[in-house]
Amino acid sequence: MARIISAASRTVRVEGTMLAMTTWDVVLLAVAGYFAVTTLVRLMKVRRDQLMAQLREDFDHEQVRLAHEKKKRKRKEAKE
């Protein structure tokens, strides 16, 4: 079990671990975390937009194909 053995104003040392983070370490960790999360969110939004565009295109092609098939079926029925 880790227990805090000294807590200076800028450094925290915990017995049994190698944790010794200064204020700058915490700030850099927070900035890196923020950057990582915002980058991931941007990538996810771009991918979502790509997928939506692809789905819309597939849907439009399917609608055109169904309309063409319906016309073809009506022509065939009219000939009979």
Gaussian input, Z-matrix of N, CA and C with variables (Angstrom, degrees):
# hf/3-21g

backbone

0 1
 N
 C     1     B1
 C     2     B2     1     A1
 N     3     B3     2     A2     1     D1
 C     4     B4     3     A3     2     D2
 C     5     B5     4     A4     3     D3
 N     6     B6     5     A5     4     D4
 C     7     B7     6     A6     5     D5
 C     8     B8     7     A7     6     D6
 N     9     B9     8     A8     7     D7
 C    10    B10     9     A9     8     D8
 C    11    B11    10    A10     9     D9
 N    12    B12    11    A11    10    D10
 C    13    B13    12    A12    11    D11
 C    14    B14    13    A13    12    D12
 N    15    B15    14    A14    13    D13
 C    16    B16    15    A15    14    D14
 C    17    B17    16    A16    15    D15
 N    18    B18    17    A17    16    D16
 C    19    B19    18    A18    17    D17
 C    20    B20    19    A19    18    D18
 N    21    B21    20    A20    19    D19
 C    22    B22    21    A21    20    D20
 C    23    B23    22    A22    21    D21
 N    24    B24    23    A23    22    D22
 C    25    B25    24    A24    23    D23
 C    26    B26    25    A25    24    D24
 N    27    B27    26    A26    25    D25
 C    28    B28    27    A27    26    D26
 C    29    B29    28    A28    27    D27
 N    30    B30    29    A29    28    D28
 C    31    B31    30    A30    29    D29
 C    32    B32    31    A31    30    D30
 N    33    B33    32    A32    31    D31
 C    34    B34    33    A33    32    D32
 C    35    B35    34    A34    33    D33
 N    36    B36    35    A35    34    D34
 C    37    B37    36    A36    35    D35
 C    38    B38    37    A37    36    D36
 N    39    B39    38    A38    37    D37
 C    40    B40    39    A39    38    D38
 C    41    B41    40    A40    39    D39
 N    42    B42    41    A41    40    D40
 C    43    B43    42    A42    41    D41
 C    44    B44    43    A43    42    D42
 N    45    B45    44    A44    43    D43
 C    46    B46    45    A45    44    D44
 C    47    B47    46    A46    45    D45
 N    48    B48    47    A47    46    D46
 C    49    B49    48    A48    47    D47
 C    50    B50    49    A49    48    D48
 N    51    B51    50    A50    49    D49
 C    52    B52    51    A51    50    D50
 C    53    B53    52    A52    51    D51
 N    54    B54    53    A53    52    D52
 C    55    B55    54    A54    53    D53
 C    56    B56    55    A55    54    D54
 N    57    B57    56    A56    55    D55
 C    58    B58    57    A57    56    D56
 C    59    B59    58    A58    57    D57
 N    60    B60    59    A59    58    D58
 C    61    B61    60    A60    59    D59
 C    62    B62    61    A61    60    D60
 N    63    B63    62    A62    61    D61
 C    64    B64    63    A63    62    D62
 C    65    B65    64    A64    63    D63
 N    66    B66    65    A65    64    D64
 C    67    B67    66    A66    65    D65
 C    68    B68    67    A67    66    D66
 N    69    B69    68    A68    67    D67
 C    70    B70    69    A69    68    D68
 C    71    B71    70    A70    69    D69
 N    72    B72    71    A71    70    D70
 C    73    B73    72    A72    71    D71
 C    74    B74    73    A73    72    D72
 N    75    B75    74    A74    73    D73
 C    76    B76    75    A75    74    D74
 C    77    B77    76    A76    75    D75
 N    78    B78    77    A77    76    D76
 C    79    B79    78    A78    77    D77
 C    80    B80    79    A79    78    D78
 N    81    B81    80    A80    79    D79
 C    82    B82    81    A81    80    D80
 C    83    B83    82    A82    81    D81
 N    84    B84    83    A83    82    D82
 C    85    B85    84    A84    83    D83
 C    86    B86    85    A85    84    D84
 N    87    B87    86    A86    85    D85
 C    88    B88    87    A87    86    D86
 C    89    B89    88    A88    87    D87
 N    90    B90    89    A89    88    D88
 C    91    B91    90    A90    89    D89
 C    92    B92    91    A91    90    D90
 N    93    B93    92    A92    91    D91
 C    94    B94    93    A93    92    D92
 C    95    B95    94    A94    93    D93
 N    96    B96    95    A95    94    D94
 C    97    B97    96    A96    95    D95
 C    98    B98    97    A97    96    D96
 N    99    B99    98    A98    97    D97
 C   100   B100    99    A99    98    D98
 C   101   B101   100   A100    99    D99
 N   102   B102   101   A101   100   D100
 C   103   B103   102   A102   101   D101
 C   104   B104   103   A103   102   D102
 N   105   B105   104   A104   103   D103
 C   106   B106   105   A105   104   D104
 C   107   B107   106   A106   105   D105
 N   108   B108   107   A107   106   D106
 C   109   B109   108   A108   107   D107
 C   110   B110   109   A109   108   D108
 N   111   B111   110   A110   109   D109
 C   112   B112   111   A111   110   D110
 C   113   B113   112   A112   111   D111
 N   114   B114   113   A113   112   D112
 C   115   B115   114   A114   113   D113
 C   116   B116   115   A115   114   D114
 N   117   B117   116   A116   115   D115
 C   118   B118   117   A117   116   D116
 C   119   B119   118   A118   117   D117
 N   120   B120   119   A119   118   D118
 C   121   B121   120   A120   119   D119
 C   122   B122   121   A121   120   D120
 N   123   B123   122   A122   121   D121
 C   124   B124   123   A123   122   D122
 C   125   B125   124   A124   123   D123
 N   126   B126   125   A125   124   D124
 C   127   B127   126   A126   125   D125
 C   128   B128   127   A127   126   D126
 N   129   B129   128   A128   127   D127
 C   130   B130   129   A129   128   D128
 C   131   B131   130   A130   129   D129
 N   132   B132   131   A131   130   D130
 C   133   B133   132   A132   131   D131
 C   134   B134   133   A133   132   D132
 N   135   B135   134   A134   133   D133
 C   136   B136   135   A135   134   D134
 C   137   B137   136   A136   135   D135
 N   138   B138   137   A137   136   D136
 C   139   B139   138   A138   137   D137
 C   140   B140   139   A139   138   D138
 N   141   B141   140   A140   139   D139
 C   142   B142   141   A141   140   D140
 C   143   B143   142   A142   141   D141
 N   144   B144   143   A143   142   D142
 C   145   B145   144   A144   143   D143
 C   146   B146   145   A145   144   D144
 N   147   B147   146   A146   145   D145
 C   148   B148   147   A147   146   D146
 C   149   B149   148   A148   147   D147
 N   150   B150   149   A149   148   D148
 C   151   B151   150   A150   149   D149
 C   152   B152   151   A151   150   D150
 N   153   B153   152   A152   151   D151
 C   154   B154   153   A153   152   D152
 C   155   B155   154   A154   153   D153
 N   156   B156   155   A155   154   D154
 C   157   B157   156   A156   155   D155
 C   158   B158   157   A157   156   D156
 N   159   B159   158   A158   157   D157
 C   160   B160   159   A159   158   D158
 C   161   B161   160   A160   159   D159
 N   162   B162   161   A161   160   D160
 C   163   B163   162   A162   161   D161
 C   164   B164   163   A163   162   D162
 N   165   B165   164   A164   163   D163
 C   166   B166   165   A165   164   D164
 C   167   B167   166   A166   165   D165
 N   168   B168   167   A167   166   D166
 C   169   B169   168   A168   167   D167
 C   170   B170   169   A169   168   D168
 N   171   B171   170   A170   169   D169
 C   172   B172   171   A171   170   D170
 C   173   B173   172   A172   171   D171
 N   174   B174   173   A173   172   D172
 C   175   B175   174   A174   173   D173
 C   176   B176   175   A175   174   D174
 N   177   B177   176   A176   175   D175
 C   178   B178   177   A177   176   D176
 C   179   B179   178   A178   177   D177
 N   180   B180   179   A179   178   D178
 C   181   B181   180   A180   179   D179
 C   182   B182   181   A181   180   D180
 N   183   B183   182   A182   181   D181
 C   184   B184   183   A183   182   D182
 C   185   B185   184   A184   183   D183
 N   186   B186   185   A185   184   D184
 C   187   B187   186   A186   185   D185
 C   188   B188   187   A187   186   D186
 N   189   B189   188   A188   187   D187
 C   190   B190   189   A189   188   D188
 C   191   B191   190   A190   189   D189
 N   192   B192   191   A191   190   D190
 C   193   B193   192   A192   191   D191
 C   194   B194   193   A193   192   D192
 N   195   B195   194   A194   193   D193
 C   196   B196   195   A195   194   D194
 C   197   B197   196   A196   195   D195
 N   198   B198   197   A197   196   D196
 C   199   B199   198   A198   197   D197
 C   200   B200   199   A199   198   D198
 N   201   B201   200   A200   199   D199
 C   202   B202   201   A201   200   D200
 C   203   B203   202   A202   201   D201
 N   204   B204   203   A203   202   D202
 C   205   B205   204   A204   203   D203
 C   206   B206   205   A205   204   D204
 N   207   B207   206   A206   205   D205
 C   208   B208   207   A207   206   D206
 C   209   B209   208   A208   207   D207
 N   210   B210   209   A209   208   D208
 C   211   B211   210   A210   209   D209
 C   212   B212   211   A211   210   D210
 N   213   B213   212   A212   211   D211
 C   214   B214   213   A213   212   D212
 C   215   B215   214   A214   213   D213
 N   216   B216   215   A215   214   D214
 C   217   B217   216   A216   215   D215
 C   218   B218   217   A217   216   D216
 N   219   B219   218   A218   217   D217
 C   220   B220   219   A219   218   D218
 C   221   B221   220   A220   219   D219
 N   222   B222   221   A221   220   D220
 C   223   B223   222   A222   221   D221
 C   224   B224   223   A223   222   D222
 N   225   B225   224   A224   223   D223
 C   226   B226   225   A225   224   D224
 C   227   B227   226   A226   225   D225
 N   228   B228   227   A227   226   D226
 C   229   B229   228   A228   227   D227
 C   230   B230   229   A229   228   D228
 N   231   B231   230   A230   229   D229
 C   232   B232   231   A231   230   D230
 C   233   B233   232   A232   231   D231
 N   234   B234   233   A233   232   D232
 C   235   B235   234   A234   233   D233
 C   236   B236   235   A235   234   D234
 N   237   B237   236   A236   235   D235
 C   238   B238   237   A237   236   D236
 C   239   B239   238   A238   237   D237

   B1=1.4493
   B2=1.5235
   B3=1.2920
   B4=1.4595
   B5=1.5201
   B6=1.3121
   B7=1.4636
   B8=1.5180
   B9=1.3046
   B10=1.4632
   B11=1.5180
   B12=1.3527
   B13=1.4566
   B14=1.5214
   B15=1.3173
   B16=1.4599
   B17=1.5156
   B18=1.2952
   B19=1.4605
   B20=1.5169
   B21=1.3214
   B22=1.4609
   B23=1.5203
   B24=1.3146
   B25=1.4597
   B26=1.5305
   B27=1.3365
   B28=1.4611
   B29=1.5265
   B30=1.2876
   B31=1.4567
   B32=1.5180
   B33=1.3237
   B34=1.4599
   B35=1.5185
   B36=1.3113
   B37=1.4620
   B38=1.5215
   B39=1.3058
   B40=1.4560
   B41=1.5182
   B42=1.3183
   B43=1.4622
   B44=1.5291
   B45=1.2956
   B46=1.4548
   B47=1.5188
   B48=1.3010
   B49=1.4624
   B50=1.5143
   B51=1.3089
   B52=1.4591
   B53=1.5249
   B54=1.3220
   B55=1.4564
   B56=1.5190
   B57=1.3183
   B58=1.4576
   B59=1.5194
   B60=1.3213
   B61=1.4597
   B62=1.5202
   B63=1.3203
   B64=1.4552
   B65=1.5230
   B66=1.2997
   B67=1.4619
   B68=1.5216
   B69=1.3355
   B70=1.4651
   B71=1.5228
   B72=1.3328
   B73=1.4674
   B74=1.5221
   B75=1.3095
   B76=1.4634
   B77=1.5280
   B78=1.3354
   B79=1.4646
   B80=1.5281
   B81=1.3274
   B82=1.4663
   B83=1.5226
   B84=1.3217
   B85=1.4604
   B86=1.5271
   B87=1.3255
   B88=1.4646
   B89=1.5311
   B90=1.3250
   B91=1.4684
   B92=1.5266
   B93=1.3237
   B94=1.4689
   B95=1.5266
   B96=1.3222
   B97=1.4642
   B98=1.5159
   B99=1.3166
   B100=1.4665
   B101=1.5278
   B102=1.3279
   B103=1.4672
   B104=1.5259
   B105=1.3198
   B106=1.4679
   B107=1.5253
   B108=1.3159
   B109=1.4667
   B110=1.5242
   B111=1.3276
   B112=1.4681
   B113=1.5298
   B114=1.3317
   B115=1.4631
   B116=1.5202
   B117=1.3186
   B118=1.4637
   B119=1.5260
   B120=1.3196
   B121=1.4688
   B122=1.5242
   B123=1.3212
   B124=1.4709
   B125=1.5223
   B126=1.3255
   B127=1.4645
   B128=1.5240
   B129=1.3229
   B130=1.4642
   B131=1.5231
   B132=1.3349
   B133=1.4637
   B134=1.5247
   B135=1.3264
   B136=1.4645
   B137=1.5207
   B138=1.3305
   B139=1.4660
   B140=1.5222
   B141=1.3375
   B142=1.4655
   B143=1.5235
   B144=1.3329
   B145=1.4646
   B146=1.5272
   B147=1.3425
   B148=1.4604
   B149=1.5249
   B150=1.3192
   B151=1.4638
   B152=1.5234
   B153=1.3261
   B154=1.4635
   B155=1.5236
   B156=1.3251
   B157=1.4664
   B158=1.5258
   B159=1.3165
   B160=1.4663
   B161=1.5282
   B162=1.3279
   B163=1.4634
   B164=1.5232
   B165=1.3397
   B166=1.4679
   B167=1.5247
   B168=1.3268
   B169=1.4656
   B170=1.5305
   B171=1.3244
   B172=1.4704
   B173=1.5221
   B174=1.3265
   B175=1.4623
   B176=1.5305
   B177=1.3313
   B178=1.4702
   B179=1.5259
   B180=1.3303
   B181=1.4690
   B182=1.5243
   B183=1.3065
   B184=1.4670
   B185=1.5250
   B186=1.3323
   B187=1.4615
   B188=1.5301
   B189=1.3289
   B190=1.4680
   B191=1.5237
   B192=1.3354
   B193=1.4636
   B194=1.5243
   B195=1.3317
   B196=1.4659
   B197=1.5278
   B198=1.3325
   B199=1.4670
   B200=1.5268
   B201=1.3149
   B202=1.4666
   B203=1.5297
   B204=1.3153
   B205=1.4677
   B206=1.5292
   B207=1.3304
   B208=1.4662
   B209=1.5381
   B210=1.3427
   B211=1.4692
   B212=1.5249
   B213=1.3150
   B214=1.4608
   B215=1.5302
   B216=1.3242
   B217=1.4610
   B218=1.5286
   B219=1.3408
   B220=1.4693
   B221=1.5259
   B222=1.3357
   B223=1.4653
   B224=1.5259
   B225=1.3214
   B226=1.4605
   B227=1.5274
   B228=1.3345
   B229=1.4700
   B230=1.5272
   B231=1.3271
   B232=1.4670
   B233=1.5297
   B234=1.3070
   B235=1.4651
   B236=1.5195
   B237=1.2992
   B238=1.4667
   B239=1.4631
   A1=108.48
   A2=116.45
   A3=121.24
   A4=109.49
   A5=114.28
   A6=117.24
   A7=108.48
   A8=115.44
   A9=121.34
   A10=108.29
   A11=116.49
   A12=119.31
   A13=112.34
   A14=117.43
   A15=119.18
   A16=108.72
   A17=116.21
   A18=120.67
   A19=108.44
   A20=116.08
   A21=120.38
   A22=107.97
   A23=116.45
   A24=119.31
   A25=112.36
   A26=118.09
   A27=119.62
   A28=113.52
   A29=119.30
   A30=121.66
   A31=109.95
   A32=115.36
   A33=121.00
   A34=107.01
   A35=117.01
   A36=121.13
   A37=108.02
   A38=114.41
   A39=119.69
   A40=108.23
   A41=116.24
   A42=121.28
   A43=109.72
   A44=116.63
   A45=120.79
   A46=113.98
   A47=118.33
   A48=121.01
   A49=108.96
   A50=116.10
   A51=120.73
   A52=110.19
   A53=116.50
   A54=120.80
   A55=109.55
   A56=116.58
   A57=122.06
   A58=106.52
   A59=117.05
   A60=121.26
   A61=110.28
   A62=114.71
   A63=119.43
   A64=108.48
   A65=116.03
   A66=120.70
   A67=110.44
   A68=116.86
   A69=120.49
   A70=111.67
   A71=116.93
   A72=120.06
   A73=110.68
   A74=116.62
   A75=121.17
   A76=110.17
   A77=116.79
   A78=120.65
   A79=110.31
   A80=117.14
   A81=120.41
   A82=111.49
   A83=117.39
   A84=120.94
   A85=110.65
   A86=117.05
   A87=120.88
   A88=110.92
   A89=117.27
   A90=120.86
   A91=110.14
   A92=117.12
   A93=120.55
   A94=110.55
   A95=117.32
   A96=120.65
   A97=111.62
   A98=116.54
   A99=120.85
   A100=110.29
   A101=116.34
   A102=121.00
   A103=110.89
   A104=116.96
   A105=120.70
   A106=111.30
   A107=116.71
   A108=120.27
   A109=110.87
   A110=117.90
   A111=119.55
   A112=111.13
   A113=117.42
   A114=120.24
   A115=110.47
   A116=116.94
   A117=120.68
   A118=111.11
   A119=117.04
   A120=120.41
   A121=110.56
   A122=117.34
   A123=120.17
   A124=111.17
   A125=116.79
   A126=120.17
   A127=111.26
   A128=116.66
   A129=120.36
   A130=111.03
   A131=117.67
   A132=120.70
   A133=111.07
   A134=117.10
   A135=120.54
   A136=109.80
   A137=117.14
   A138=120.60
   A139=110.86
   A140=117.12
   A141=120.53
   A142=110.54
   A143=116.54
   A144=120.09
   A145=111.29
   A146=117.11
   A147=120.13
   A148=110.76
   A149=116.74
   A150=120.30
   A151=111.56
   A152=116.89
   A153=119.90
   A154=110.76
   A155=117.77
   A156=120.88
   A157=110.52
   A158=116.30
   A159=120.00
   A160=110.79
   A161=117.23
   A162=120.19
   A163=111.63
   A164=116.86
   A165=119.91
   A166=110.77
   A167=116.20
   A168=120.61
   A169=110.54
   A170=116.72
   A171=120.26
   A172=110.90
   A173=116.88
   A174=121.12
   A175=110.68
   A176=116.48
   A177=120.39
   A178=111.43
   A179=116.44
   A180=119.61
   A181=110.95
   A182=116.87
   A183=120.52
   A184=110.87
   A185=117.16
   A186=120.27
   A187=111.02
   A188=116.72
   A189=120.82
   A190=109.85
   A191=116.75
   A192=120.41
   A193=111.27
   A194=117.01
   A195=120.38
   A196=111.37
   A197=116.85
   A198=119.91
   A199=110.27
   A200=116.88
   A201=120.84
   A202=110.35
   A203=116.01
   A204=120.36
   A205=111.26
   A206=116.74
   A207=121.20
   A208=110.34
   A209=116.76
   A210=120.67
   A211=110.66
   A212=115.40
   A213=120.66
   A214=110.82
   A215=116.56
   A216=121.39
   A217=110.97
   A218=116.86
   A219=120.40
   A220=110.93
   A221=117.36
   A222=120.76
   A223=110.69
   A224=115.21
   A225=119.80
   A226=110.63
   A227=116.26
   A228=120.58
   A229=110.76
   A230=117.32
   A231=121.09
   A232=110.99
   A233=118.27
   A234=122.11
   A235=111.27
   A236=117.32
   A237=121.08
   A238=110.30
   D1=131.71
   D2=-179.54
   D3=-85.10
   D4=138.70
   D5=174.20
   D6=-137.03
   D7=146.76
   D8=-177.30
   D9=-73.59
   D10=124.94
   D11=178.95
   D12=-105.25
   D13=-22.19
   D14=173.35
   D15=-153.60
   D16=142.18
   D17=179.45
   D18=-134.51
   D19=88.26
   D20=175.63
   D21=-77.18
   D22=172.65
   D23=-176.99
   D24=-66.48
   D25=-26.48
   D26=-176.42
   D27=-116.89
   D28=-13.46
   D29=-175.99
   D30=-132.51
   D31=138.30
   D32=175.82
   D33=-116.59
   D34=124.13
   D35=177.73
   D36=-114.85
   D37=132.11
   D38=-178.82
   D39=-118.05
   D40=130.80
   D41=-179.85
   D42=-66.78
   D43=134.53
   D44=176.51
   D45=89.37
   D46=-3.00
   D47=177.19
   D48=-133.16
   D49=172.88
   D50=177.91
   D51=-104.79
   D52=30.27
   D53=-177.68
   D54=-83.45
   D55=116.06
   D56=175.98
   D57=-148.90
   D58=82.82
   D59=-175.29
   D60=-103.10
   D61=128.40
   D62=174.98
   D63=-87.43
   D64=175.45
   D65=178.47
   D66=-59.56
   D67=-41.44
   D68=179.48
   D69=-64.05
   D70=-36.94
   D71=177.18
   D72=-61.62
   D73=-43.65
   D74=-179.93
   D75=-65.46
   D76=-42.75
   D77=179.27
   D78=-62.83
   D79=-46.61
   D80=179.00
   D81=-62.68
   D82=-39.64
   D83=177.69
   D84=-63.38
   D85=-42.82
   D86=179.26
   D87=-65.04
   D88=-42.80
   D89=179.55
   D90=-64.88
   D91=-43.57
   D92=179.14
   D93=-63.43
   D94=-41.06
   D95=177.77
   D96=-63.57
   D97=-44.45
   D98=178.40
   D99=-60.79
   D100=-46.54
   D101=179.63
   D102=-60.75
   D103=-43.83
   D104=-179.23
   D105=-63.31
   D106=-44.54
   D107=-178.25
   D108=-67.29
   D109=-44.84
   D110=-179.15
   D111=-65.75
   D112=-37.29
   D113=177.21
   D114=-64.45
   D115=-43.76
   D116=178.99
   D117=-62.33
   D118=-41.87
   D119=179.21
   D120=-63.19
   D121=-42.74
   D122=178.28
   D123=-61.91
   D124=-44.67
   D125=178.80
   D126=-61.97
   D127=-40.34
   D128=179.77
   D129=-66.14
   D130=-38.14
   D131=178.64
   D132=-66.14
   D133=-41.31
   D134=178.32
   D135=-63.17
   D136=-44.60
   D137=179.99
   D138=-64.51
   D139=-39.92
   D140=177.49
   D141=-60.67
   D142=-44.71
   D143=179.54
   D144=-63.44
   D145=-39.01
   D146=177.28
   D147=-63.09
   D148=-45.27
   D149=-179.99
   D150=-63.81
   D151=-41.13
   D152=179.07
   D153=-63.94
   D154=-40.87
   D155=178.08
   D156=-63.60
   D157=-41.84
   D158=178.97
   D159=-65.26
   D160=-42.52
   D161=179.04
   D162=-64.78
   D163=-40.56
   D164=177.18
   D165=-61.96
   D166=-43.32
   D167=179.80
   D168=-63.48
   D169=-44.94
   D170=177.90
   D171=-61.82
   D172=-41.15
   D173=179.21
   D174=-62.89
   D175=-44.93
   D176=179.19
   D177=-62.21
   D178=-43.45
   D179=178.11
   D180=-62.80
   D181=-39.66
   D182=179.29
   D183=-65.61
   D184=-39.70
   D185=178.24
   D186=-63.89
   D187=-41.96
   D188=177.87
   D189=-63.87
   D190=-43.83
   D191=179.68
   D192=-62.16
   D193=-42.62
   D194=179.37
   D195=-65.45
   D196=-40.30
   D197=178.30
   D198=-63.98
   D199=-42.12
   D200=178.73
   D201=-64.13
   D202=-42.41
   D203=178.95
   D204=-63.88
   D205=-38.65
   D206=179.21
   D207=-65.02
   D208=-43.37
   D209=177.55
   D210=-61.36
   D211=-43.70
   D212=-179.52
   D213=-61.44
   D214=-41.56
   D215=179.45
   D216=-65.80
   D217=-40.33
   D218=178.80
   D219=-64.87
   D220=-41.38
   D221=177.77
   D222=-61.93
   D223=-41.24
   D224=-179.85
   D225=-64.60
   D226=-41.79
   D227=178.70
   D228=-67.02
   D229=-35.03
   D230=-179.84
   D231=-68.33
   D232=-33.90
   D233=179.23
   D234=-70.10
   D235=-30.67
   D236=-177.31
   D237=-77.30

